[in-house]
Amino acid sequence: MRADQLGLRARAEEVFRDAPLVRLVADSPRVGAVTGSAFADLSVVARDGNGVVLCALDNLGKGMATQAIQNMNLALGLPETLGLRIPGRYPG
């Protein structure tokens, strides 16, 4: 991996360190890996001074309903991810 790629990856890891439902993946993220889940898979690529962030998420799983549960958990002093760490249906 080149220096710019390592720097961008390190920055992404820093930014999303405390985001339990965001996963950084090495390759292009796949919608199938997050289908039916509250996870968002991200990958970052840096090349020739440009950066690209790719994200895959299930809008129904990572949409407003999940956000409401996440916020309710926080408001009630419960773990943020309570009831949300259900894996996607990938590969099938």
PDB file of N, CA, C and O in Angstrom:
ATOM      1  N   MET A   1       0.841  -1.176   0.000  1.00  0.00           N
ATOM      2  CA  MET A   1       0.000   0.000   0.000  1.00  0.00           C
ATOM      3  C   MET A   1       0.886   1.238   0.000  1.00  0.00           C
ATOM      4  O   MET A   1       1.904   1.280   0.691  1.00  0.00           O
ATOM      5  N   ARG A   2       0.503   2.227  -0.763  1.00  0.00           N
ATOM      6  CA  ARG A   2       1.261   3.463  -0.852  1.00  0.00           C
ATOM      7  C   ARG A   2       0.995   4.337   0.368  1.00  0.00           C
ATOM      8  O   ARG A   2       0.038   4.130   1.115  1.00  0.00           O
ATOM      9  N   ALA A   3       1.887   5.337   0.547  1.00  0.00           N
ATOM     10  CA  ALA A   3       1.796   6.214   1.715  1.00  0.00           C
ATOM     11  C   ALA A   3       0.468   6.961   1.772  1.00  0.00           C
ATOM     12  O   ALA A   3      -0.131   7.071   2.842  1.00  0.00           O
ATOM     13  N   ASP A   4      -0.008   7.483   0.620  1.00  0.00           N
ATOM     14  CA  ASP A   4      -1.275   8.228   0.637  1.00  0.00           C
ATOM     15  C   ASP A   4      -2.450   7.310   0.983  1.00  0.00           C
ATOM     16  O   ASP A   4      -3.388   7.727   1.661  1.00  0.00           O
ATOM     17  N   GLN A   5      -2.394   6.076   0.521  1.00  0.00           N
ATOM     18  CA  GLN A   5      -3.440   5.098   0.840  1.00  0.00           C
ATOM     19  C   GLN A   5      -3.415   4.765   2.332  1.00  0.00           C
ATOM     20  O   GLN A   5      -4.462   4.690   2.976  1.00  0.00           O
ATOM     21  N   LEU A   6      -2.206   4.566   2.877  1.00  0.00           N
ATOM     22  CA  LEU A   6      -2.084   4.258   4.300  1.00  0.00           C
ATOM     23  C   LEU A   6      -2.575   5.419   5.153  1.00  0.00           C
ATOM     24  O   LEU A   6      -3.227   5.208   6.176  1.00  0.00           O
ATOM     25  N   GLY A   7      -2.264   6.647   4.737  1.00  0.00           N
ATOM     26  CA  GLY A   7      -2.701   7.825   5.481  1.00  0.00           C
ATOM     27  C   GLY A   7      -4.212   7.971   5.479  1.00  0.00           C
ATOM     28  O   GLY A   7      -4.804   8.279   6.514  1.00  0.00           O
ATOM     29  N   LEU A   8      -4.841   7.756   4.340  1.00  0.00           N
ATOM     30  CA  LEU A   8      -6.294   7.857   4.248  1.00  0.00           C
ATOM     31  C   LEU A   8      -6.956   6.748   5.060  1.00  0.00           C
ATOM     32  O   LEU A   8      -7.950   6.984   5.748  1.00  0.00           O
ATOM     33  N   ARG A   9      -6.415   5.568   4.980  1.00  0.00           N
ATOM     34  CA  ARG A   9      -6.963   4.440   5.748  1.00  0.00           C
ATOM     35  C   ARG A   9      -6.841   4.722   7.253  1.00  0.00           C
ATOM     36  O   ARG A   9      -7.779   4.481   8.014  1.00  0.00           O
ATOM     37  N   ALA A  10      -5.680   5.232   7.672  1.00  0.00           N
ATOM     38  CA  ALA A  10      -5.474   5.544   9.088  1.00  0.00           C
ATOM     39  C   ALA A  10      -6.449   6.621   9.555  1.00  0.00           C
ATOM     40  O   ALA A  10      -6.976   6.541  10.665  1.00  0.00           O
ATOM     41  N   ARG A  11      -6.690   7.615   8.727  1.00  0.00           N
ATOM     42  CA  ARG A  11      -7.631   8.681   9.077  1.00  0.00           C
ATOM     43  C   ARG A  11      -9.055   8.128   9.195  1.00  0.00           C
ATOM     44  O   ARG A  11      -9.788   8.487  10.116  1.00  0.00           O
ATOM     45  N   ALA A  12      -9.441   7.259   8.268  1.00  0.00           N
ATOM     46  CA  ALA A  12     -10.775   6.650   8.322  1.00  0.00           C
ATOM     47  C   ALA A  12     -10.922   5.807   9.586  1.00  0.00           C
ATOM     48  O   ALA A  12     -11.968   5.842  10.234  1.00  0.00           O
ATOM     49  N   GLU A  13      -9.893   5.057   9.937  1.00  0.00           N
ATOM     50  CA  GLU A  13      -9.935   4.248  11.159  1.00  0.00           C
ATOM     51  C   GLU A  13     -10.090   5.138  12.385  1.00  0.00           C
ATOM     52  O   GLU A  13     -10.814   4.788  13.317  1.00  0.00           O
ATOM     53  N   GLU A  14      -9.418   6.283  12.392  1.00  0.00           N
ATOM     54  CA  GLU A  14      -9.524   7.224  13.501  1.00  0.00           C
ATOM     55  C   GLU A  14     -10.936   7.808  13.602  1.00  0.00           C
ATOM     56  O   GLU A  14     -11.518   7.863  14.685  1.00  0.00           O
ATOM     57  N   VAL A  15     -11.476   8.242  12.464  1.00  0.00           N
ATOM     58  CA  VAL A  15     -12.799   8.869  12.443  1.00  0.00           C
ATOM     59  C   VAL A  15     -13.890   7.898  12.883  1.00  0.00           C
ATOM     60  O   VAL A  15     -14.798   8.280  13.622  1.00  0.00           O
ATOM     61  N   PHE A  16     -13.810   6.659  12.440  1.00  0.00           N
ATOM     62  CA  PHE A  16     -14.882   5.695  12.705  1.00  0.00           C
ATOM     63  C   PHE A  16     -14.572   4.739  13.853  1.00  0.00           C
ATOM     64  O   PHE A  16     -15.271   3.740  14.027  1.00  0.00           O
ATOM     65  N   ARG A  17     -13.548   5.025  14.629  1.00  0.00           N
ATOM     66  CA  ARG A  17     -13.138   4.155  15.745  1.00  0.00           C
ATOM     67  C   ARG A  17     -14.282   3.900  16.726  1.00  0.00           C
ATOM     68  O   ARG A  17     -14.447   2.781  17.211  1.00  0.00           O
ATOM     69  N   ASP A  18     -15.056   4.918  17.012  1.00  0.00           N
ATOM     70  CA  ASP A  18     -16.137   4.785  17.994  1.00  0.00           C
ATOM     71  C   ASP A  18     -17.512   4.624  17.349  1.00  0.00           C
ATOM     72  O   ASP A  18     -18.531   4.881  17.990  1.00  0.00           O
ATOM     73  N   ALA A  19     -17.546   4.205  16.096  1.00  0.00           N
ATOM     74  CA  ALA A  19     -18.805   3.976  15.378  1.00  0.00           C
ATOM     75  C   ALA A  19     -19.002   2.466  15.260  1.00  0.00           C
ATOM     76  O   ALA A  19     -18.515   1.851  14.311  1.00  0.00           O
ATOM     77  N   PRO A  20     -19.713   1.866  16.215  1.00  0.00           N
ATOM     78  CA  PRO A  20     -19.794   0.406  16.256  1.00  0.00           C
ATOM     79  C   PRO A  20     -20.526  -0.235  15.088  1.00  0.00           C
ATOM     80  O   PRO A  20     -20.390  -1.437  14.865  1.00  0.00           O
ATOM     81  N   LEU A  21     -21.297   0.539  14.339  1.00  0.00           N
ATOM     82  CA  LEU A  21     -22.041  -0.037  13.221  1.00  0.00           C
ATOM     83  C   LEU A  21     -21.422   0.301  11.870  1.00  0.00           C
ATOM     84  O   LEU A  21     -22.022   0.049  10.825  1.00  0.00           O
ATOM     85  N   VAL A  22     -20.227   0.869  11.896  1.00  0.00           N
ATOM     86  CA  VAL A  22     -19.481   1.156  10.660  1.00  0.00           C
ATOM     87  C   VAL A  22     -18.284   0.219  10.628  1.00  0.00           C
ATOM     88  O   VAL A  22     -17.505   0.152  11.579  1.00  0.00           O
ATOM     89  N   ARG A  23     -18.148  -0.503   9.520  1.00  0.00           N
ATOM     90  CA  ARG A  23     -17.023  -1.428   9.353  1.00  0.00           C
ATOM     91  C   ARG A  23     -16.191  -0.976   8.170  1.00  0.00           C
ATOM     92  O   ARG A  23     -16.721  -0.729   7.087  1.00  0.00           O
ATOM     93  N   LEU A  24     -14.895  -0.869   8.375  1.00  0.00           N
ATOM     94  CA  LEU A  24     -13.988  -0.566   7.276  1.00  0.00           C
ATOM     95  C   LEU A  24     -13.566  -1.878   6.638  1.00  0.00           C
ATOM     96  O   LEU A  24     -13.103  -2.790   7.323  1.00  0.00           O
ATOM     97  N   VAL A  25     -13.727  -1.968   5.332  1.00  0.00           N
ATOM     98  CA  VAL A  25     -13.378  -3.187   4.611  1.00  0.00           C
ATOM     99  C   VAL A  25     -12.256  -2.888   3.644  1.00  0.00           C
ATOM    100  O   VAL A  25     -12.097  -1.750   3.201  1.00  0.00           O
ATOM    101  N   ALA A  26     -11.480  -3.897   3.317  1.00  0.00           N
ATOM    102  CA  ALA A  26     -10.323  -3.710   2.458  1.00  0.00           C
ATOM    103  C   ALA A  26     -10.708  -3.554   0.985  1.00  0.00           C
ATOM    104  O   ALA A  26     -10.137  -2.726   0.275  1.00  0.00           O
ATOM    105  N   ASP A  27     -11.657  -4.334   0.539  1.00  0.00           N
ATOM    106  CA  ASP A  27     -12.064  -4.295  -0.866  1.00  0.00           C
ATOM    107  C   ASP A  27     -13.309  -3.437  -1.024  1.00  0.00           C
ATOM    108  O   ASP A  27     -13.779  -2.825  -0.064  1.00  0.00           O
ATOM    109  N   SER A  28     -13.830  -3.397  -2.218  1.00  0.00           N
ATOM    110  CA  SER A  28     -15.061  -2.660  -2.476  1.00  0.00           C
ATOM    111  C   SER A  28     -16.180  -3.248  -1.620  1.00  0.00           C
ATOM    112  O   SER A  28     -16.390  -4.461  -1.630  1.00  0.00           O
ATOM    113  N   PRO A  29     -16.904  -2.403  -0.878  1.00  0.00           N
ATOM    114  CA  PRO A  29     -17.968  -2.933  -0.030  1.00  0.00           C
ATOM    115  C   PRO A  29     -19.096  -3.525  -0.860  1.00  0.00           C
ATOM    116  O   PRO A  29     -19.380  -3.062  -1.964  1.00  0.00           O
ATOM    117  N   ARG A  30     -19.736  -4.554  -0.315  1.00  0.00           N
ATOM    118  CA  ARG A  30     -20.807  -5.254  -1.024  1.00  0.00           C
ATOM    119  C   ARG A  30     -22.139  -5.049  -0.310  1.00  0.00           C
ATOM    120  O   ARG A  30     -22.233  -5.199   0.908  1.00  0.00           O
ATOM    121  N   VAL A  31     -23.147  -4.712  -1.068  1.00  0.00           N
ATOM    122  CA  VAL A  31     -24.483  -4.536  -0.497  1.00  0.00           C
ATOM    123  C   VAL A  31     -24.948  -5.840   0.147  1.00  0.00           C
ATOM    124  O   VAL A  31     -25.597  -5.824   1.193  1.00  0.00           O
ATOM    125  N   GLY A  32     -24.619  -6.956  -0.475  1.00  0.00           N
ATOM    126  CA  GLY A  32     -25.031  -8.251   0.063  1.00  0.00           C
ATOM    127  C   GLY A  32     -24.504  -8.508   1.460  1.00  0.00           C
ATOM    128  O   GLY A  32     -25.124  -9.248   2.224  1.00  0.00           O
ATOM    129  N   ALA A  33     -23.372  -7.913   1.811  1.00  0.00           N
ATOM    130  CA  ALA A  33     -22.775  -8.133   3.134  1.00  0.00           C
ATOM    131  C   ALA A  33     -23.501  -7.361   4.229  1.00  0.00           C
ATOM    132  O   ALA A  33     -23.339  -7.673   5.409  1.00  0.00           O
ATOM    133  N   VAL A  34     -24.290  -6.367   3.865  1.00  0.00           N
ATOM    134  CA  VAL A  34     -24.998  -5.556   4.864  1.00  0.00           C
ATOM    135  C   VAL A  34     -26.519  -5.688   4.763  1.00  0.00           C
ATOM    136  O   VAL A  34     -27.241  -5.118   5.581  1.00  0.00           O
ATOM    137  N   THR A  35     -27.009  -6.428   3.776  1.00  0.00           N
ATOM    138  CA  THR A  35     -28.455  -6.594   3.600  1.00  0.00           C
ATOM    139  C   THR A  35     -29.085  -7.167   4.856  1.00  0.00           C
ATOM    140  O   THR A  35     -28.638  -8.187   5.380  1.00  0.00           O
ATOM    141  N   GLY A  36     -30.116  -6.506   5.327  1.00  0.00           N
ATOM    142  CA  GLY A  36     -30.817  -6.962   6.519  1.00  0.00           C
ATOM    143  C   GLY A  36     -30.126  -6.610   7.820  1.00  0.00           C
ATOM    144  O   GLY A  36     -30.494  -7.128   8.874  1.00  0.00           O
ATOM    145  N   SER A  37     -29.132  -5.738   7.765  1.00  0.00           N
ATOM    146  CA  SER A  37     -28.406  -5.369   8.979  1.00  0.00           C
ATOM    147  C   SER A  37     -28.387  -3.855   9.156  1.00  0.00           C
ATOM    148  O   SER A  37     -28.822  -3.108   8.279  1.00  0.00           O
ATOM    149  N   ALA A  38     -27.880  -3.418  10.298  1.00  0.00           N
ATOM    150  CA  ALA A  38     -27.738  -1.993  10.590  1.00  0.00           C
ATOM    151  C   ALA A  38     -26.322  -1.516  10.304  1.00  0.00           C
ATOM    152  O   ALA A  38     -25.975  -0.388  10.655  1.00  0.00           O
ATOM    153  N   PHE A  39     -25.499  -2.344   9.679  1.00  0.00           N
ATOM    154  CA  PHE A  39     -24.108  -1.994   9.408  1.00  0.00           C
ATOM    155  C   PHE A  39     -23.952  -1.178   8.131  1.00  0.00           C
ATOM    156  O   PHE A  39     -24.738  -1.307   7.193  1.00  0.00           O
ATOM    157  N   ALA A  40     -22.940  -0.351   8.116  1.00  0.00           N
ATOM    158  CA  ALA A  40     -22.492   0.341   6.908  1.00  0.00           C
ATOM    159  C   ALA A  40     -21.049  -0.077   6.692  1.00  0.00           C
ATOM    160  O   ALA A  40     -20.213   0.118   7.574  1.00  0.00           O
ATOM    161  N   ASP A  41     -20.743  -0.641   5.547  1.00  0.00           N
ATOM    162  CA  ASP A  41     -19.375  -1.036   5.205  1.00  0.00           C
ATOM    163  C   ASP A  41     -18.748   0.042   4.343  1.00  0.00           C
ATOM    164  O   ASP A  41     -19.338   0.476   3.354  1.00  0.00           O
ATOM    165  N   LEU A  42     -17.545   0.478   4.720  1.00  0.00           N
ATOM    166  CA  LEU A  42     -16.833   1.534   3.998  1.00  0.00           C
ATOM    167  C   LEU A  42     -15.487   1.033   3.534  1.00  0.00           C
ATOM    168  O   LEU A  42     -14.846   0.221   4.200  1.00  0.00           O
ATOM    169  N   SER A  43     -15.066   1.525   2.388  1.00  0.00           N
ATOM    170  CA  SER A  43     -13.680   1.348   1.958  1.00  0.00           C
ATOM    171  C   SER A  43     -13.179   2.693   1.459  1.00  0.00           C
ATOM    172  O   SER A  43     -13.952   3.517   0.971  1.00  0.00           O
ATOM    173  N   VAL A  44     -11.889   2.900   1.588  1.00  0.00           N
ATOM    174  CA  VAL A  44     -11.274   4.150   1.144  1.00  0.00           C
ATOM    175  C   VAL A  44     -10.129   3.829   0.200  1.00  0.00           C
ATOM    176  O   VAL A  44      -9.401   2.855   0.394  1.00  0.00           O
ATOM    177  N   VAL A  45      -9.978   4.661  -0.826  1.00  0.00           N
ATOM    178  CA  VAL A  45      -8.917   4.491  -1.799  1.00  0.00           C
ATOM    179  C   VAL A  45      -8.308   5.861  -2.069  1.00  0.00           C
ATOM    180  O   VAL A  45      -9.029   6.837  -2.277  1.00  0.00           O
ATOM    181  N   ALA A  46      -7.001   5.929  -2.066  1.00  0.00           N
ATOM    182  CA  ALA A  46      -6.300   7.163  -2.415  1.00  0.00           C
ATOM    183  C   ALA A  46      -5.385   6.867  -3.592  1.00  0.00           C
ATOM    184  O   ALA A  46      -4.651   5.880  -3.604  1.00  0.00           O
ATOM    185  N   ARG A  47      -5.450   7.750  -4.579  1.00  0.00           N
ATOM    186  CA  ARG A  47      -4.613   7.568  -5.758  1.00  0.00           C
ATOM    187  C   ARG A  47      -4.384   8.927  -6.407  1.00  0.00           C
ATOM    188  O   ARG A  47      -5.334   9.667  -6.660  1.00  0.00           O
ATOM    189  N   ASP A  48      -3.135   9.250  -6.674  1.00  0.00           N
ATOM    190  CA  ASP A  48      -2.759  10.481  -7.376  1.00  0.00           C
ATOM    191  C   ASP A  48      -3.341  11.734  -6.716  1.00  0.00           C
ATOM    192  O   ASP A  48      -3.790  12.656  -7.397  1.00  0.00           O
ATOM    193  N   GLY A  49      -3.326  11.751  -5.388  1.00  0.00           N
ATOM    194  CA  GLY A  49      -3.800  12.925  -4.664  1.00  0.00           C
ATOM    195  C   GLY A  49      -5.298  13.021  -4.506  1.00  0.00           C
ATOM    196  O   GLY A  49      -5.797  14.006  -3.962  1.00  0.00           O
ATOM    197  N   ASN A  50      -6.021  12.031  -4.966  1.00  0.00           N
ATOM    198  CA  ASN A  50      -7.478  12.017  -4.849  1.00  0.00           C
ATOM    199  C   ASN A  50      -7.901  10.894  -3.910  1.00  0.00           C
ATOM    200  O   ASN A  50      -7.256   9.849  -3.839  1.00  0.00           O
ATOM    201  N   GLY A  51      -8.985  11.125  -3.198  1.00  0.00           N
ATOM    202  CA  GLY A  51      -9.517  10.105  -2.312  1.00  0.00           C
ATOM    203  C   GLY A  51     -10.923   9.726  -2.719  1.00  0.00           C
ATOM    204  O   GLY A  51     -11.706  10.567  -3.161  1.00  0.00           O
ATOM    205  N   VAL A  52     -11.234   8.453  -2.565  1.00  0.00           N
ATOM    206  CA  VAL A  52     -12.573   7.953  -2.877  1.00  0.00           C
ATOM    207  C   VAL A  52     -13.050   7.134  -1.687  1.00  0.00           C
ATOM    208  O   VAL A  52     -12.318   6.290  -1.171  1.00  0.00           O
ATOM    209  N   VAL A  53     -14.276   7.388  -1.255  1.00  0.00           N
ATOM    210  CA  VAL A  53     -14.897   6.620  -0.184  1.00  0.00           C
ATOM    211  C   VAL A  53     -16.101   5.902  -0.788  1.00  0.00           C
ATOM    212  O   VAL A  53     -16.968   6.528  -1.398  1.00  0.00           O
ATOM    213  N   LEU A  54     -16.142   4.599  -0.613  1.00  0.00           N
ATOM    214  CA  LEU A  54     -17.265   3.790  -1.079  1.00  0.00           C
ATOM    215  C   LEU A  54     -18.015   3.268   0.136  1.00  0.00           C
ATOM    216  O   LEU A  54     -17.401   2.876   1.129  1.00  0.00           O
ATOM    217  N   CYS A  55     -19.324   3.262   0.060  1.00  0.00           N
ATOM    218  CA  CYS A  55     -20.145   2.822   1.186  1.00  0.00           C
ATOM    219  C   CYS A  55     -21.250   1.910   0.683  1.00  0.00           C
ATOM    220  O   CYS A  55     -21.873   2.172  -0.346  1.00  0.00           O
ATOM    221  N   ALA A  56     -21.483   0.837   1.423  1.00  0.00           N
ATOM    222  CA  ALA A  56     -22.619  -0.040   1.144  1.00  0.00           C
ATOM    223  C   ALA A  56     -23.450  -0.135   2.410  1.00  0.00           C
ATOM    224  O   ALA A  56     -22.925  -0.385   3.495  1.00  0.00           O
ATOM    225  N   LEU A  57     -24.765   0.069   2.260  1.00  0.00           N
ATOM    226  CA  LEU A  57     -25.674  -0.079   3.392  1.00  0.00           C
ATOM    227  C   LEU A  57     -27.039  -0.491   2.881  1.00  0.00           C
ATOM    228  O   LEU A  57     -27.393  -0.265   1.724  1.00  0.00           O
ATOM    229  N   ASP A  58     -27.783  -1.094   3.767  1.00  0.00           N
ATOM    230  CA  ASP A  58     -29.165  -1.461   3.464  1.00  0.00           C
ATOM    231  C   ASP A  58     -30.022  -0.325   3.993  1.00  0.00           C
ATOM    232  O   ASP A  58     -30.144  -0.158   5.206  1.00  0.00           O
ATOM    233  N   ASN A  59     -30.608   0.446   3.115  1.00  0.00           N
ATOM    234  CA  ASN A  59     -31.363   1.633   3.530  1.00  0.00           C
ATOM    235  C   ASN A  59     -32.499   1.284   4.480  1.00  0.00           C
ATOM    236  O   ASN A  59     -32.851   2.088   5.344  1.00  0.00           O
ATOM    237  N   LEU A  60     -33.072   0.105   4.335  1.00  0.00           N
ATOM    238  CA  LEU A  60     -34.131  -0.300   5.269  1.00  0.00           C
ATOM    239  C   LEU A  60     -33.531  -0.676   6.618  1.00  0.00           C
ATOM    240  O   LEU A  60     -34.086  -0.350   7.667  1.00  0.00           O
ATOM    241  N   GLY A  61     -32.391  -1.367   6.582  1.00  0.00           N
ATOM    242  CA  GLY A  61     -31.752  -1.773   7.830  1.00  0.00           C
ATOM    243  C   GLY A  61     -31.001  -0.649   8.502  1.00  0.00           C
ATOM    244  O   GLY A  61     -30.941  -0.596   9.731  1.00  0.00           O
ATOM    245  N   LYS A  62     -30.431   0.242   7.733  1.00  0.00           N
ATOM    246  CA  LYS A  62     -29.636   1.346   8.283  1.00  0.00           C
ATOM    247  C   LYS A  62     -30.406   2.650   8.174  1.00  0.00           C
ATOM    248  O   LYS A  62     -29.818   3.726   8.288  1.00  0.00           O
ATOM    249  N   GLY A  63     -31.686   2.573   7.961  1.00  0.00           N
ATOM    250  CA  GLY A  63     -32.487   3.778   7.775  1.00  0.00           C
ATOM    251  C   GLY A  63     -33.012   4.342   9.073  1.00  0.00           C
ATOM    252  O   GLY A  63     -32.410   4.157  10.131  1.00  0.00           O
ATOM    253  N   MET A  64     -34.136   5.029   8.993  1.00  0.00           N
ATOM    254  CA  MET A  64     -34.692   5.748  10.136  1.00  0.00           C
ATOM    255  C   MET A  64     -35.106   4.816  11.283  1.00  0.00           C
ATOM    256  O   MET A  64     -35.005   5.201  12.447  1.00  0.00           O
ATOM    257  N   ALA A  65     -35.564   3.619  10.978  1.00  0.00           N
ATOM    258  CA  ALA A  65     -35.974   2.710  12.053  1.00  0.00           C
ATOM    259  C   ALA A  65     -34.782   2.345  12.923  1.00  0.00           C
ATOM    260  O   ALA A  65     -34.875   2.353  14.151  1.00  0.00           O
ATOM    261  N   THR A  66     -33.674   2.029  12.291  1.00  0.00           N
ATOM    262  CA  THR A  66     -32.463   1.703  13.046  1.00  0.00           C
ATOM    263  C   THR A  66     -31.974   2.907  13.821  1.00  0.00           C
ATOM    264  O   THR A  66     -31.569   2.783  14.977  1.00  0.00           O
ATOM    265  N   GLN A  67     -32.010   4.057  13.200  1.00  0.00           N
ATOM    266  CA  GLN A  67     -31.583   5.277  13.884  1.00  0.00           C
ATOM    267  C   GLN A  67     -32.459   5.534  15.108  1.00  0.00           C
ATOM    268  O   GLN A  67     -31.954   5.959  16.147  1.00  0.00           O
ATOM    269  N   ALA A  68     -33.754   5.283  15.000  1.00  0.00           N
ATOM    270  CA  ALA A  68     -34.668   5.474  16.126  1.00  0.00           C
ATOM    271  C   ALA A  68     -34.312   4.530  17.276  1.00  0.00           C
ATOM    272  O   ALA A  68     -34.315   4.939  18.437  1.00  0.00           O
ATOM    273  N   ILE A  69     -34.009   3.278  16.960  1.00  0.00           N
ATOM    274  CA  ILE A  69     -33.632   2.314  18.001  1.00  0.00           C
ATOM    275  C   ILE A  69     -32.313   2.724  18.643  1.00  0.00           C
ATOM    276  O   ILE A  69     -32.165   2.671  19.864  1.00  0.00           O
ATOM    277  N   GLN A  70     -31.363   3.131  17.820  1.00  0.00           N
ATOM    278  CA  GLN A  70     -30.059   3.572  18.318  1.00  0.00           C
ATOM    279  C   GLN A  70     -30.236   4.768  19.272  1.00  0.00           C
ATOM    280  O   GLN A  70     -29.645   4.795  20.352  1.00  0.00           O
ATOM    281  N   ASN A  71     -31.039   5.739  18.872  1.00  0.00           N
ATOM    282  CA  ASN A  71     -31.279   6.919  19.713  1.00  0.00           C
ATOM    283  C   ASN A  71     -32.040   6.566  20.985  1.00  0.00           C
ATOM    284  O   ASN A  71     -31.750   7.112  22.049  1.00  0.00           O
ATOM    285  N   MET A  72     -33.010   5.660  20.888  1.00  0.00           N
ATOM    286  CA  MET A  72     -33.748   5.228  22.070  1.00  0.00           C
ATOM    287  C   MET A  72     -32.804   4.556  23.055  1.00  0.00           C
ATOM    288  O   MET A  72     -32.864   4.817  24.257  1.00  0.00           O
ATOM    289  N   ASN A  73     -31.932   3.692  22.548  1.00  0.00           N
ATOM    290  CA  ASN A  73     -30.954   3.031  23.409  1.00  0.00           C
ATOM    291  C   ASN A  73     -30.112   4.062  24.159  1.00  0.00           C
ATOM    292  O   ASN A  73     -29.913   3.950  25.368  1.00  0.00           O
ATOM    293  N   LEU A  74     -29.620   5.067  23.432  1.00  0.00           N
ATOM    294  CA  LEU A  74     -28.798   6.101  24.059  1.00  0.00           C
ATOM    295  C   LEU A  74     -29.597   6.893  25.086  1.00  0.00           C
ATOM    296  O   LEU A  74     -29.095   7.184  26.172  1.00  0.00           O
ATOM    297  N   ALA A  75     -30.839   7.244  24.752  1.00  0.00           N
ATOM    298  CA  ALA A  75     -31.675   8.029  25.660  1.00  0.00           C
ATOM    299  C   ALA A  75     -31.985   7.271  26.949  1.00  0.00           C
ATOM    300  O   ALA A  75     -32.142   7.877  28.010  1.00  0.00           O
ATOM    301  N   LEU A  76     -32.074   5.939  26.852  1.00  0.00           N
ATOM    302  CA  LEU A  76     -32.389   5.129  28.015  1.00  0.00           C
ATOM    303  C   LEU A  76     -31.150   4.638  28.760  1.00  0.00           C
ATOM    304  O   LEU A  76     -31.254   3.892  29.733  1.00  0.00           O
ATOM    305  N   GLY A  77     -29.976   5.063  28.291  1.00  0.00           N
ATOM    306  CA  GLY A  77     -28.733   4.653  28.945  1.00  0.00           C
ATOM    307  C   GLY A  77     -28.337   3.218  28.656  1.00  0.00           C
ATOM    308  O   GLY A  77     -27.556   2.625  29.400  1.00  0.00           O
ATOM    309  N   LEU A  78     -28.866   2.661  27.589  1.00  0.00           N
ATOM    310  CA  LEU A  78     -28.549   1.296  27.184  1.00  0.00           C
ATOM    311  C   LEU A  78     -27.375   1.306  26.206  1.00  0.00           C
ATOM    312  O   LEU A  78     -27.046   2.357  25.656  1.00  0.00           O
ATOM    313  N   PRO A  79     -26.746   0.165  25.983  1.00  0.00           N
ATOM    314  CA  PRO A  79     -25.696   0.114  24.963  1.00  0.00           C
ATOM    315  C   PRO A  79     -26.263   0.543  23.604  1.00  0.00           C
ATOM    316  O   PRO A  79     -27.345   0.107  23.212  1.00  0.00           O
ATOM    317  N   GLU A  80     -25.539   1.379  22.907  1.00  0.00           N
ATOM    318  CA  GLU A  80     -25.995   1.965  21.635  1.00  0.00           C
ATOM    319  C   GLU A  80     -26.433   0.919  20.625  1.00  0.00           C
ATOM    320  O   GLU A  80     -27.372   1.147  19.863  1.00  0.00           O
ATOM    321  N   THR A  81     -25.763  -0.224  20.611  1.00  0.00           N
ATOM    322  CA  THR A  81     -26.019  -1.238  19.585  1.00  0.00           C
ATOM    323  C   THR A  81     -26.967  -2.345  20.039  1.00  0.00           C
ATOM    324  O   THR A  81     -27.120  -3.347  19.342  1.00  0.00           O
ATOM    325  N   LEU A  82     -27.605  -2.178  21.201  1.00  0.00           N
ATOM    326  CA  LEU A  82     -28.501  -3.206  21.714  1.00  0.00           C
ATOM    327  C   LEU A  82     -29.587  -3.532  20.675  1.00  0.00           C
ATOM    328  O   LEU A  82     -30.341  -2.652  20.259  1.00  0.00           O
ATOM    329  N   GLY A  83     -29.653  -4.783  20.272  1.00  0.00           N
ATOM    330  CA  GLY A  83     -30.635  -5.227  19.292  1.00  0.00           C
ATOM    331  C   GLY A  83     -30.287  -4.914  17.853  1.00  0.00           C
ATOM    332  O   GLY A  83     -31.078  -5.200  16.953  1.00  0.00           O
ATOM    333  N   LEU A  84     -29.112  -4.329  17.611  1.00  0.00           N
ATOM    334  CA  LEU A  84     -28.770  -3.900  16.253  1.00  0.00           C
ATOM    335  C   LEU A  84     -27.576  -4.638  15.649  1.00  0.00           C
ATOM    336  O   LEU A  84     -27.321  -4.485  14.454  1.00  0.00           O
ATOM    337  N   ARG A  85     -26.858  -5.406  16.402  1.00  0.00           N
ATOM    338  CA  ARG A  85     -25.650  -6.049  15.888  1.00  0.00           C
ATOM    339  C   ARG A  85     -25.958  -7.382  15.207  1.00  0.00           C
ATOM    340  O   ARG A  85     -25.216  -8.353  15.357  1.00  0.00           O
ATOM    341  N   ILE A  86     -27.027  -7.414  14.480  1.00  0.00           N
ATOM    342  CA  ILE A  86     -27.435  -8.613  13.744  1.00  0.00           C
ATOM    343  C   ILE A  86     -26.684  -8.609  12.417  1.00  0.00           C
ATOM    344  O   ILE A  86     -26.744  -7.628  11.675  1.00  0.00           O
ATOM    345  N   PRO A  87     -25.977  -9.693  12.110  1.00  0.00           N
ATOM    346  CA  PRO A  87     -25.230  -9.716  10.852  1.00  0.00           C
ATOM    347  C   PRO A  87     -26.166  -9.726   9.645  1.00  0.00           C
ATOM    348  O   PRO A  87     -27.332 -10.109   9.744  1.00  0.00           O
ATOM    349  N   GLY A  88     -25.634  -9.301   8.522  1.00  0.00           N
ATOM    350  CA  GLY A  88     -26.388  -9.363   7.271  1.00  0.00           C
ATOM    351  C   GLY A  88     -26.583 -10.805   6.824  1.00  0.00           C
ATOM    352  O   GLY A  88     -26.077 -11.733   7.455  1.00  0.00           O
ATOM    353  N   ARG A  89     -27.300 -10.981   5.761  1.00  0.00           N
ATOM    354  CA  ARG A  89     -27.614 -12.324   5.265  1.00  0.00           C
ATOM    355  C   ARG A  89     -26.574 -12.862   4.304  1.00  0.00           C
ATOM    356  O   ARG A  89     -26.747 -13.956   3.766  1.00  0.00           O
ATOM    357  N   TYR A  90     -25.504 -12.129   4.073  1.00  0.00           N
ATOM    358  CA  TYR A  90     -24.468 -12.537   3.123  1.00  0.00           C
ATOM    359  C   TYR A  90     -23.857 -13.844   3.545  1.00  0.00           C
ATOM    360  O   TYR A  90     -23.617 -14.012   4.741  1.00  0.00           O
ATOM    361  N   PRO A  91     -23.593 -14.761   2.689  1.00  0.00           N
ATOM    362  CA  PRO A  91     -23.697 -14.680   1.249  1.00  0.00           C
ATOM    363  C   PRO A  91     -25.041 -15.109   0.725  1.00  0.00           C
ATOM    364  O   PRO A  91     -25.218 -15.179  -0.491  1.00  0.00           O
ATOM    365  N   GLY A  92     -26.005 -15.401   1.586  1.00  0.00           N
ATOM    366  CA  GLY A  92     -27.168 -15.932   1.004  1.00  0.00           C
ATOM    367  C   GLY A  92     -28.468 -15.433   1.412  1.00  0.00           C
ATOM    368  O   GLY A  92     -29.492 -15.893   0.906  1.00  0.00           O
TER     369      GLY A  92
END
